Amino acid sequence: MELTHFWIFLIPPIAGGIIGYFTNDLAINMLFRPYRAIYIGKQKLPFTPGLIPSNQERLAQKVSDTIMGSLLTPGELQKLAQRLLKLERLEAAIKWLVKLALEQIKQDKEQKSITIVANILRDLFGQSLPRMLRIFARKEDFLEVQINQVFDQILLDFKLSEAQAKQFADWILEIVLPPDVLRRLIVDFLTERNIQIIDEGFREKSSGTYWVVANLFGLRNSLLRLRAFCLEEPGITNARLKELTFSLEIRDRIRKWLLSLSLQNLPVATVRQLRKTTRDAVRNYLQNRGADFIHSLSDSIDWENVASIALKRVGSSAMVISSVDIVSQELALILDRYLEKDLEKIVAEVIPILSIDQVIISRVMATTPENLESAVQGIVKSELQAIVNLGGVLGFTIGLLQTVILFFN
């Protein structure tokens, strides 16, 4: 066979293989390249940019629809949420948050927590509580049980001790009714009119020996001399009154009277009426002036100091630290029951809020053609190379078939 005839039979399979190989390689490259449009003057060259860059927006929409339609369906998201929100994970997350909050309170150097808690306490005690009191105070049975309980358990059983009765008696005789105060009370009482009334009453109502004394001597002169003596000799009068108080054992009598003072010694009807009166008085005061009292009391309290003490106590309390596990378990159980009941509804509401489809579209659109090509090549590089090789094999096979046809012809 001559050399010319040899090349006639050899060239078709070689040329077919080369054309098939590089055609497929060019087709695959044209999926991504060129990355940007190429212009000659104002005319854009066809097939620029590549197929995927020129249709990246539509590709992003298709990817989003595929993922949301078959992968991230509401049912799949609900199953994913159920796996993520198992009771153990919820408990661990809540426990971590509680411990983090306690640590933050301890390390709060700028005292933000103190300010927040102080504002909450100030608003609760100074604003919310008075408003609530105004609302509840309109009820007829407002604090009835509580006031009755205080009356029965405290006031009804209240009795002064020996030391308290002695101090109370000393206070009455030394502060409330000292000798000078008694002297002035006597002077104020013994007016001309009162002396005349006493004298006339003594004369009219006395009998026997007292009638003789009343009508012969009377009380008028004696009372007038007593009043004059109290006015002219205040020091001597005070001394006499003090001696009289000591002689008559007034202090001891008052002490004994105070020791015997108890509501239980009163009749049952009187105690019931007193309890009703006390209840009505307290309720009326709270209805009319309770809100103003609480508001003024709130203004007088240093809430920052109260909040600081409370937070320090919370941060260092062994009871709080030991209760973290229990609190976490209880909160996790409550949250788990709530999620078990309404998880499907929550997922349905969360999907539009998260806008996962828009996130996917945005991420695909934000990916450069170079990165998109690298990502695709990294995933199906061997498969794409197999397509290129297959093109070469098919081209070689067709060329070989043409050689066979030429040989037989």
C-alpha positions in Angstrom: 0.0 0.0 0.0 1.3 3.4 -0.9 1.9 6.1 1.8 -0.8 8.3 0.3 -3.4 5.6 0.6 -2.2 4.9 4.2 -2.9 8.5 5.3 -6.3 8.5 3.7 -7.3 5.6 6.0 -5.5 7.0 9.1 -6.6 10.6 9.1 -10.4 10.1 9.6 -10.2 8.3 13.0 -7.4 10.7 14.2 -9.2 13.8 13.1 -12.6 12.5 14.4 -11.0 11.8 17.8 -9.4 15.2 18.0 -12.5 17.0 16.9 -14.8 15.1 19.3 -12.4 15.6 22.2 -11.8 19.3 21.8 -15.5 20.0 20.8 -16.8 18.6 24.0 -14.0 20.4 26.0 -15.0 23.6 24.3 -18.7 23.1 24.9 -18.0 22.5 28.6 -15.8 25.5 28.9 -18.4 27.6 27.1 -20.8 26.8 30.0 -18.7 29.2 32.2 -16.5 31.2 29.8 -16.0 33.8 28.9 -17.0 35.2 32.3 -18.0 38.5 30.9 -19.5 39.8 27.7 -17.1 40.7 24.9 -17.9 43.7 22.7 -16.5 44.7 19.3 -17.5 48.3 19.1 -21.1 48.3 20.4 -21.8 44.8 19.1 -21.7 42.0 21.7 -20.2 38.8 20.5 -22.6 35.8 20.6 -22.1 33.2 23.3 -20.5 35.8 25.6 -20.6 35.6 28.5 -20.8 31.9 29.0 -24.1 30.0 29.3 -24.2 29.9 33.1 -23.0 33.5 33.7 -25.5 34.9 31.2 -28.3 32.9 32.9 -27.1 33.2 36.5 -30.3 34.8 37.8 -32.5 32.2 36.3 -30.1 29.5 37.5 -30.3 31.0 41.1 -34.1 30.9 40.9 -34.1 27.3 39.7 -31.7 26.3 42.4 -33.8 28.0 45.0 -37.0 26.4 43.7 -35.4 23.0 43.7 -34.0 23.2 47.2 -37.2 24.7 48.7 -39.5 22.3 46.7 -37.7 19.1 47.4 -35.1 19.5 50.1 -36.2 22.2 52.6 -39.9 21.6 52.6 -41.9 22.6 55.7 -42.1 19.0 56.7 -38.3 18.6 56.4 -37.7 21.8 58.3 -40.1 20.6 61.0 -38.2 17.3 61.3 -34.9 19.2 61.4 -36.3 21.5 64.1 -37.5 18.5 66.1 -34.0 17.0 66.0 -32.3 20.2 66.9 -34.8 21.0 69.7 -34.7 17.8 71.7 -35.3 18.1 75.4 -31.6 17.5 76.2 -30.4 20.2 73.9 -33.1 22.7 75.2 -32.1 22.0 78.8 -28.4 22.4 78.0 -29.0 25.7 76.1 -31.2 27.1 78.9 -28.6 26.1 81.5 -25.9 27.7 79.6 -27.9 30.9 79.2 -28.7 31.0 82.9 -25.1 30.5 83.9 -24.0 33.1 81.4 -26.5 35.6 82.9 -25.2 34.9 86.4 -21.6 35.4 85.3 -22.5 38.6 83.5 -24.1 39.9 86.7 -21.0 39.2 88.7 -18.7 40.8 86.1 -20.9 43.8 85.4 -18.4 46.6 86.1 -20.5 49.3 84.5 -23.4 48.4 86.7 -25.8 48.2 83.8 -27.6 45.3 85.4 -28.1 47.3 88.6 -29.5 50.2 86.7 -31.9 47.9 84.7 -33.1 46.1 87.8 -33.5 49.4 89.8 -35.6 50.9 87.0 -37.8 47.7 86.9 -38.3 47.8 90.7 -39.0 51.5 90.6 -41.6 51.2 87.9 -43.1 48.1 89.5 -43.4 49.6 93.0 -43.9 53.2 92.1 -46.1 53.0 89.1 -47.6 49.6 88.4 -48.4 48.7 92.1 -50.4 51.9 92.7 -52.4 51.4 89.5 -53.1 47.8 90.5 -54.1 49.0 94.0 -56.6 51.5 92.6 -58.2 48.7 90.5 -58.4 46.1 93.3 -59.4 48.5 96.0 -62.8 48.9 94.3 -63.8 45.4 95.3 -65.9 45.1 98.5 -63.8 42.1 99.7 -60.5 43.8 99.0 -57.9 42.5 101.6 -60.7 41.2 103.8 -59.1 37.8 104.4 -55.6 39.3 104.9 -56.7 42.0 107.4 -58.8 39.5 109.4 -55.8 37.1 109.5 -53.5 39.9 110.7 -56.1 40.9 113.3 -56.7 37.4 114.6 -53.1 36.2 114.6 -51.3 39.4 115.7 -53.5 42.1 117.2 -55.8 39.7 119.1 -52.9 37.8 120.7 -50.8 40.9 121.3 -49.7 41.6 124.9 -47.0 43.8 126.3 -44.1 42.2 128.0 -42.9 43.2 131.5 -40.1 45.4 130.1 -42.4 47.0 127.5 -45.1 47.8 130.0 -42.5 49.4 132.4 -41.0 51.5 129.5 -44.5 52.5 128.4 -45.5 53.5 131.9 -42.3 55.5 132.3 -42.9 57.2 129.0 -46.5 58.2 130.0 -45.4 59.7 133.4 -42.2 61.3 132.1 -43.1 62.4 128.6 -46.8 62.5 128.2 -48.0 63.5 131.7 -45.1 64.8 133.7 -45.9 66.9 136.9 -45.8 70.2 135.1 -48.2 69.0 132.5 -50.5 67.7 135.2 -50.3 71.1 137.0 -51.3 72.9 133.9 -54.1 70.5 133.2 -55.4 71.2 136.7 -55.2 74.9 136.2 -57.0 74.7 132.8 -59.7 72.4 134.3 -60.4 74.6 137.3 -62.0 77.5 135.5 -64.7 79.6 137.2 -67.5 77.8 135.4 -66.2 74.3 136.2 -65.6 75.2 139.9 -69.2 76.6 140.1 -70.6 73.4 138.5 -68.6 71.1 140.8 -69.7 73.1 143.9 -73.4 73.2 143.0 -73.4 69.5 142.1 -71.7 68.6 145.4 -74.3 70.6 147.4 -77.3 69.1 145.5 -76.2 65.5 145.4 -74.5 65.0 148.8 -76.3 63.7 151.8 -75.7 63.1 155.5 -72.4 64.4 156.8 -71.2 65.3 153.3 -74.3 67.5 153.0 -73.4 69.4 156.1 -69.9 69.9 154.9 -71.0 70.8 151.4 -73.5 73.5 152.5 -71.4 74.9 155.4 -68.0 75.0 153.7 -68.5 74.1 150.0 -65.8 73.2 147.5 -65.6 76.6 145.8 -63.0 78.2 148.1 -60.9 75.0 148.3 -60.8 74.7 144.5 -60.0 78.4 144.0 -57.2 78.2 146.5 -55.9 75.0 144.8 -55.9 76.8 141.4 -54.2 79.8 142.9 -51.5 77.6 144.5 -50.8 75.9 141.2 -50.4 79.2 139.5 -48.3 80.9 142.2 -46.1 78.0 143.3 -45.4 75.9 140.2 -42.2 74.4 141.5 -43.7 73.3 144.8 -46.9 72.0 143.0 -44.8 69.9 140.7 -42.9 68.5 143.6 -46.1 67.7 145.4 -47.6 66.0 142.4 -44.4 64.0 141.9 -44.6 62.9 145.5 -48.3 62.1 145.2 -47.6 60.0 142.0 -44.9 58.0 143.9 -47.1 57.6 147.1 -50.1 56.4 145.1 -47.9 54.1 143.1 -49.3 55.4 139.9 -46.4 54.1 137.8 -46.9 50.5 139.1 -50.7 50.8 138.5 -50.2 51.9 134.9 -47.7 49.1 134.4 -50.1 46.5 135.7 -52.9 47.9 133.6 -50.8 47.7 130.5 -49.8 44.1 131.3 -53.5 43.2 131.6 -54.4 45.1 128.4 -55.5 42.5 125.7 -58.2 42.3 123.2 -59.0 38.9 124.4 -60.4 40.4 127.6 -63.0 42.2 125.7 -66.5 40.8 124.9 -66.8 38.7 121.7 -69.2 41.2 120.1 -66.8 44.0 120.9 -63.9 42.2 119.3 -65.9 41.4 116.2 -67.0 45.0 115.9 -63.4 46.1 116.5 -62.1 43.8 113.8 -64.7 45.0 111.3 -63.9 48.6 112.2 -60.1 47.9 111.7 -60.8 46.2 108.4 -62.9 49.1 107.1 -60.4 51.7 108.3 -57.5 50.0 106.6 -59.4 49.4 103.4 -60.7 52.9 103.2 -57.2 54.3 103.8 -55.8 52.1 101.0 -58.7 53.0 98.7 -58.3 56.7 99.2 -54.6 57.3 100.0 -52.9 53.9 99.4 -51.6 54.7 95.9 -50.2 58.1 97.0 -48.6 56.4 100.0 -46.9 53.7 97.9 -45.8 56.3 95.4 -44.2 58.5 98.0 -42.6 55.5 99.7 -41.2 54.4 96.3 -39.6 57.9 95.9 -37.9 57.6 99.3 -36.3 54.2 98.5 -32.8 54.0 97.0 -33.6 51.5 94.4 -30.1 51.3 93.0 -28.9 50.2 96.4 -31.7 47.7 96.7 -30.9 46.3 93.2 -27.2 46.1 94.0 -27.9 44.1 97.2 -30.4 41.9 95.4 -28.1 41.1 92.5 -25.1 40.4 94.8 -27.3 38.1 96.8 -28.5 36.4 93.6 -25.0 36.1 92.2 -23.5 34.5 95.4 -26.6 32.6 96.6 -25.9 28.9 97.0 -29.6 28.2 96.6 -29.7 30.0 93.2 -26.6 28.2 92.0 -28.0 24.8 93.1 -31.3 25.7 91.5 -29.9 26.3 88.0 -30.3 22.6 87.0 -33.9 22.4 88.3 -34.8 25.7 86.6 -33.3 24.6 83.4 -35.2 21.3 83.5 -38.5 22.9 84.2 -38.1 25.6 81.5 -37.0 23.0 79.0 -40.1 20.9 79.8 -42.4 23.9 79.4 -40.7 24.9 76.1 -40.7 21.3 74.9 -44.5 21.0 75.5 -45.1 24.3 73.8 -43.0 23.3 70.8 -44.6 19.9 70.5 -48.0 21.6 70.3 -47.2 24.5 68.0 -44.0 23.6 66.2 -45.7 23.1 62.8 -47.3 26.5 63.2 -44.0 28.1 64.3 -42.1 26.6 61.3 -44.8 27.8 58.9 -44.4 31.3 60.3 -40.6 31.3 60.4 -40.1 30.2 56.8 -41.4 33.5 55.3 -39.5 35.5 57.9 -36.2 33.7 57.2 -36.8 34.0 53.4 -34.5 31.0 52.8 -35.3 31.1 49.0 -34.2 34.7 48.8 -31.0 33.9 50.7 -30.2 31.1 48.3 -30.9 33.3 45.3 -28.7 36.1 46.8 -25.9 33.7 47.5 -25.9 32.2 44.0 -26.1 35.7 42.4 -23.3 37.0 44.6 -21.0 34.1 43.5 -18.6 35.1 40.8 -18.5 33.0 37.6 -14.9 32.0 38.5 -16.0 30.7 41.9 -19.1 29.1 40.4 -16.9 27.2 37.8 -14.5 26.2 40.5 -17.3 24.9 42.7 -18.8 22.9 39.8 -15.4 21.6 38.7 -14.6 20.6 42.2 -17.8 18.5 42.4 -18.0 16.9 38.9 -14.5 17.3 37.6 -14.0 13.6 36.8 -17.5 13.4 35.2 -16.8 16.4 33.0 -13.5 15.0 32.0 -15.2 11.7 31.1 -17.6 13.6 28.8 -14.6 15.2 27.1 -12.9 11.8 26.7 -16.2 10.3 25.5 -16.3 12.9 22.8 -12.8 11.9 21.7 -13.7 8.2 21.6 -16.9 8.9 19.7 -15.1 11.0 17.2 -12.4 8.4 16.8 -15.0 5.7 16.3 -16.9 7.6 13.6 -13.6 8.3 11.9 -12.7 4.7 12.1 -16.1 3.8 10.6 -15.5 6.2 7.7 -12.1 4.5 7.1 -13.7 1.1 7.0 -16.2 2.4 4.4 -13.5 3.9 2.3 -11.5 0.7 2.5 -14.3 -1.4 1.2 -15.2 1.2 -1.5 
